Amino acid sequence: MAVRGKFITFEGIDGAGKSSHVEWLADWLRQRGLVVQVTREPGGTPLGEKLRALLLSEPMHLETETLLMFAARREHLAQVIEPALERGEWVVCDRFTDATYAYQGGGRGLHRSKLQVLEQWVHDHRQPDLTLLFDLPFEIARQRIAHATRELDRFEQERAEFHERVRHAYLDRAAANPTRIQVIDADQTMDEIRKLLENIVSTHCL
């Protein structure tokens, strides 16, 4: 029977730069002989990607938004994450449930109790082995977003106050889960961040 794989997630406010390191970390792990799946949320499956397109572009009621996030997550877990882990593969995922607590909870104000019920229902048995939280003041993140050449999604277009609430919700999650969630100062050079990632993943997962 294969040894169960590890589940690593990347989190952070828009513009924190986390996505620049997702594929790099996967390649770094592969160089150590591991089989690695790279995926994202919302998305990760054909159905999830359709829901992602709706979530990032269409205005909707907050509870509808949250339910769709968890619907995409349930499909993602069933079709991609759990099967890969069972095969002994590692999964590196750009966002997971911490993002829902941060964006729909902290940013939009949905009560924590509703998020807890959905989390327990959808994946009571599964939490990431390690979460890498890229933290950055929104003033700096906003400058990075401003240089984006693509059209911004509806979350990226939110006001500064929204992003500040998201950031604080993330930091509250990290304070409540200090072993799983490792906070990374994202206002560093690429090389400095990657050296830090190597140390964190080696310590917690390898």
Secondary structure as the mmCIF struct_conf table of DSSP 4:
data_model
#
loop_
_struct_conf.conf_type_id
_struct_conf.id
_struct_conf.beg_label_comp_id
_struct_conf.beg_label_asym_id
_struct_conf.beg_label_seq_id
_struct_conf.end_label_comp_id
_struct_conf.end_label_asym_id
_struct_conf.end_label_seq_id
HELX_LH_PP_P HELX_LH_PP_P1 ALA A 2 ARG A 4
STRN STRN1 PHE A 7 GLY A 12
TURN_TY1_P TURN_TY1_P1 ASP A 14 GLY A 15
BEND BEND1 ALA A 16 ALA A 16
TURN_TY1_P TURN_TY1_P2 LYS A 18 LYS A 18
HELX_RH_AL_P HELX_RH_AL_P1 SER A 19 ARG A 30
TURN_TY1_P TURN_TY1_P3 GLN A 31 GLY A 33
STRN STRN2 VAL A 36 ARG A 40
BEND BEND2 GLU A 41 PRO A 42
BEND BEND3 GLY A 44 THR A 45
HELX_RH_AL_P HELX_RH_AL_P2 PRO A 46 SER A 57
BEND BEND4 GLU A 58 GLU A 58
HELX_RH_AL_P HELX_RH_AL_P3 LEU A 62 HIS A 76
HELX_RH_PI_P HELX_RH_PI_P1 LEU A 77 ILE A 81
HELX_RH_AL_P HELX_RH_AL_P4 GLU A 82 GLU A 86
TURN_TY1_P TURN_TY1_P4 ARG A 87 GLY A 88
STRN STRN3 TRP A 90 ASP A 94
HELX_RH_AL_P HELX_RH_AL_P5 THR A 97 THR A 100
HELX_RH_PI_P HELX_RH_PI_P2 TYR A 101 GLY A 107
TURN_TY1_P TURN_TY1_P5 ARG A 108 ARG A 108
HELX_RH_AL_P HELX_RH_AL_P6 ARG A 112 HIS A 123
TURN_TY1_P TURN_TY1_P6 ASP A 124 HIS A 125
BEND BEND5 ASP A 129 ASP A 129
STRN STRN4 LEU A 130 ASP A 135
HELX_RH_AL_P HELX_RH_AL_P7 PHE A 138 ALA A 146
TURN_TY1_P TURN_TY1_P7 HIS A 147 HIS A 147
BEND BEND6 ARG A 150 ARG A 150
HELX_LH_PP_P HELX_LH_PP_P2 GLU A 151 LEU A 152
TURN_TY1_P TURN_TY1_P8 ARG A 154 GLN A 157
BEND BEND7 GLU A 158 GLU A 158
HELX_RH_AL_P HELX_RH_AL_P8 ALA A 160 ALA A 176
TURN_TY1_P TURN_TY1_P9 PRO A 178 ARG A 180
STRN STRN5 ILE A 181 ASP A 185
BEND BEND8 ASP A 187 GLN A 188
HELX_RH_AL_P HELX_RH_AL_P9 MET A 190 HIS A 204
TURN_TY1_P TURN_TY1_P10 CYS A 205 CYS A 205
#
